Amino acid sequence: MIVESLFLKNFRNIEELEADLCPEVNIIYGKNAQGKTNIVEALWLFTGYKSFRSSRDCELIMFGKESAKIRADFKTNSRNVTCEIAISDKRKCSKNSILLQSPSALTGEYPATLFSPSHLYLIKGGPAERRRFLDIAICQLSPGYAHALKKYKMALTQRNILLKDIQYHSELYDTLEMWEAQLALFGAKIVLKRLKYVDLLKSLTQEIYDGICGGKESLSIMYLMGSLHEKSRSEQEIKEELTEKLKQTRKEDILIKNTSVGPHRDDLIVYINGKSARSYGSQGQQRSAALALKLGEAQVIREIIGENPIVLLDDVMSELDYKRQDYVLNKIKGYQVVITSCEPPQSKRLTCAKMFQISDGRVVS
């Protein structure tokens, strides 16, 4: 997939901007707070997800304006498409002038991989950040996964409410089984999808990280099922074990008023040279590991759906040494890449790219 052109109006600090992108590397550079990340944010919205910077659509609109608009012309394997998102009290999306039911209708249509400074929490943060990474990545590949997540979270909320109320209403105890059946059913689907996804991601991230660091370090990942045995591989086996675990932990869960087992407690562990990247990795290693995970995500998308996602890299160059920066600029092949940076790369380090200098929300060169 290629974004051929992008148009923004009243989006964040950008009053109006139009840019034709090249199919390879696009460098957007300029001082801080000039609008570089806003362009990446606009491109990300075409995935159907909310902004990676704000959950409120109204914050995407330029101060003093009532609405904003973004439009992109895409070239996919099979056709050319124009997609437009109008933002007021909520987002309204259209494809080739046909209004879509909701922004989520775009999910999977225009796949993208995003790296931003917040993605360092993939390595530095807690398990919730890594579960979210897996969930967003898999949702782009499997609409059924999003449904399973929604149903699981609904059942989890209901069970947790019961756990808080049972001490006052013991008659509610018998209703736990109904919600546990839902947790086991949809939890098994989630765990199985995550396991299969991580199996695909393992070798890809190892190869990418090897390229980023020039073979001087090794990276490995492992999906940690906090409440299940590693041998539980089929959906039915996972469902049966989850069912049993939920029964076994009822008394403890009533005491702590929370559900202690299930995929909402699992984690993705990242190792560098056999040691925890979270605990022992340097800033540069952690940034490189997070980047390897995101580029691995792009390759999984390409292998499964046969479409190249656009690769969005916001402020990726910070804390990377010369060789790692060279990998980002020149070695990410087969994708359209958009990179933001405070400074333009030195010409001798850049083999093929289109440059955009941004100042006060405008392209100035």
HELIX and SHEET records of a PDB file:
HELIX    1   1 LYS A   36  LEU A   45  1                                  10    
HELIX    2   2 ASP A   57  LEU A   60  5                                   4    
HELIX    3   3 PRO A  103  LEU A  106  5                                   4    
HELIX    4   4 PRO A  117  LEU A  120  5                                   4    
HELIX    5   5 TYR A  121  LYS A  124  1                                   4    
HELIX    6   6 PRO A  127  CYS A  139  1                                  13    
HELIX    7   7 PRO A  143  ASP A  165  1                                  23    
HELIX    8   8 SER A  170  THR A  175  5                                   6    
HELIX    9   9 LEU A  176  ILE A  212  1                                  37    
HELIX   10  10 GLU A  235  GLN A  248  1                                  14    
HELIX   11  11 ARG A  250  ILE A  256  1                                   7    
HELIX   12  12 PRO A  263  ARG A  265  5                                   3    
HELIX   13  13 ALA A  277  TYR A  280  1                                   4    
HELIX   14  14 GLN A  283  ILE A  305  1                                  23    
HELIX   15  15 TYR A  322  ASN A  330  1                                   9    
HELIX   16  16 SER A  347  ARG A  349  5                                   3    
SHEET    1   A 6 ILE A  14  ASP A  20  0                                        
SHEET    2   A 6 ILE A   2  PHE A  11 -1                                        
SHEET    3   A 6 ALA A  68  LYS A  75 -1                                        
SHEET    4   A 6 ASN A  80  ILE A  87 -1                                        
SHEET    5   A 6 ARG A  91  LYS A  95 -1                                        
SHEET    6   A 6 ILE A  98  LEU A  99 -1                                        
SHEET    1   B 6 ALA A 112  PHE A 115  0                                        
SHEET    2   B 6 ILE A 310  LEU A 313  1                                        
SHEET    3   B 6 VAL A 337  SER A 341  1                                        
SHEET    4   B 6 VAL A  25  TYR A  29  1                                        
SHEET    5   B 6 ALA A 353  SER A 359  1                                        
SHEET    6   B 6 ARG A 362  VAL A 363 -1                                        
SHEET    1   C 3 LEU A 219  LEU A 224  0                                        
SHEET    2   C 3 ASP A 267  ILE A 272 -1                                        
SHEET    3   C 3 LYS A 275  SER A 276 -1                                        
END                                                                             
